[in-house]
Amino acid sequence: DNMPDLSQMRQYYFVMLTAGPNRTQDSTATAELNRGHLANIMRLSREGKLVLAGPFLDDGPWRGIFILAVDTPQEAEALLRTDPAITAGRLAYELHPWYGTNKLLEISR
């Protein structure tokens, strides 16, 4: 049987980070936003809310992804608003409910 064990699955929120509408920051401001972005990623990971994150290595419109282990889109949006690169408009995002293994929670710890 190739069906997944549903007791081992859960809903997450998949976030596709895209280039935002405001990418005119100078190199110093960009570096500061990136430091804040990475610090926020580490905080959300320590809190068990962010189970996967990473940038894309090409120069396409998709800049990176997050997978958030939260229960509602409102909670996901609230967490995304804590990212300085998003609040500054350097990054934007698409948010989608996503279903996957609950083992992501174990792997991220």
C-alpha positions as CSV (number, residue, x, y, z in Angstrom):
1,D,0.0,0.0,0.0
2,N,1.5,3.3,-1.1
3,M,-0.9,5.5,0.8
4,P,0.8,7.6,3.6
5,D,-0.2,7.0,7.2
6,L,-2.5,9.9,7.8
7,S,-1.6,9.9,11.5
8,Q,1.9,10.9,10.4
9,M,0.7,13.9,8.4
10,R,-0.2,17.5,9.3
11,Q,-1.0,20.8,7.7
12,Y,1.7,23.4,7.4
13,Y,1.8,26.8,5.6
14,F,4.1,26.9,2.6
15,V,5.6,30.4,1.9
16,M,7.1,31.2,-1.4
17,L,9.3,34.3,-0.9
18,T,9.4,36.6,-3.9
19,A,11.2,39.8,-4.8
20,G,9.3,42.6,-3.2
21,P,8.1,45.9,-4.6
22,N,10.8,47.9,-2.8
23,R,14.3,46.7,-3.7
24,T,16.0,50.1,-3.9
25,Q,17.9,49.9,-0.6
26,D,21.6,50.6,-0.8
27,S,24.1,47.9,0.1
28,T,24.3,48.9,3.8
29,A,20.5,48.9,4.2
30,T,20.3,45.6,2.3
31,A,22.9,44.0,4.5
32,E,21.1,45.1,7.6
33,L,17.7,43.8,6.3
34,N,19.4,40.5,5.5
35,R,20.9,40.3,9.0
36,G,17.4,40.9,10.5
37,H,15.9,38.4,8.1
38,L,18.3,35.7,9.2
39,A,17.9,36.5,12.9
40,N,14.1,36.2,12.5
41,I,14.5,32.9,10.7
42,M,16.7,31.6,13.6
43,R,14.1,32.9,16.2
44,L,11.2,31.3,14.4
45,S,13.1,28.0,14.1
46,R,14.0,28.0,17.9
47,E,10.3,28.6,18.6
48,G,9.4,25.5,16.5
49,K,7.3,27.6,14.1
50,L,9.6,27.5,11.1
51,V,10.5,23.9,10.1
52,L,12.2,24.6,6.8
53,A,13.7,27.7,5.2
54,G,16.2,28.3,2.4
55,P,17.0,30.6,-0.6
56,F,16.9,29.8,-4.2
57,L,20.4,30.0,-5.8
58,D,19.3,31.4,-9.2
59,D,18.3,34.9,-9.9
60,G,14.6,34.1,-10.7
61,P,11.5,35.8,-9.2
62,W,11.4,33.2,-6.3
63,R,13.8,34.2,-3.6
64,G,13.3,31.4,-1.1
65,I,10.8,29.3,0.9
66,F,9.6,28.8,4.4
67,I,7.4,26.0,5.8
68,L,5.6,27.2,8.9
69,A,4.2,24.8,11.5
70,V,1.2,26.9,12.5
71,D,-2.5,26.3,12.7
72,T,-4.1,29.2,10.8
73,P,-3.2,31.5,7.9
74,Q,-3.6,34.4,10.4
75,E,-0.8,33.1,12.6
76,A,1.4,32.5,9.5
77,E,0.7,36.1,8.4
78,A,1.6,37.5,11.8
79,L,4.9,35.6,11.8
80,L,5.7,36.8,8.3
81,R,5.1,40.4,9.5
82,T,8.0,39.9,12.0
83,D,10.5,39.6,9.1
84,P,12.2,43.0,8.5
85,A,12.9,42.2,4.8
86,I,9.1,41.6,4.3
87,T,8.0,44.7,6.2
88,A,10.5,46.8,4.3
89,G,9.1,45.5,1.0
90,R,12.4,43.9,-0.1
91,L,10.7,40.5,0.0
92,A,7.0,39.7,-0.7
93,Y,5.4,36.2,-0.4
94,E,2.7,33.8,-1.4
95,L,1.1,31.8,1.3
96,H,-0.5,28.4,0.7
97,P,-1.8,25.6,3.1
98,W,0.4,22.6,2.5
99,Y,0.1,19.0,3.7
100,G,3.2,17.0,4.6
101,T,4.8,14.6,7.0
102,N,4.9,15.6,10.7
103,K,8.5,14.3,10.7
104,L,9.5,17.8,9.5
105,L,8.9,18.9,13.1
106,E,11.4,16.2,14.3
107,I,13.9,17.0,11.7
108,S,13.9,20.8,12.4
109,R,14.6,20.3,16.1
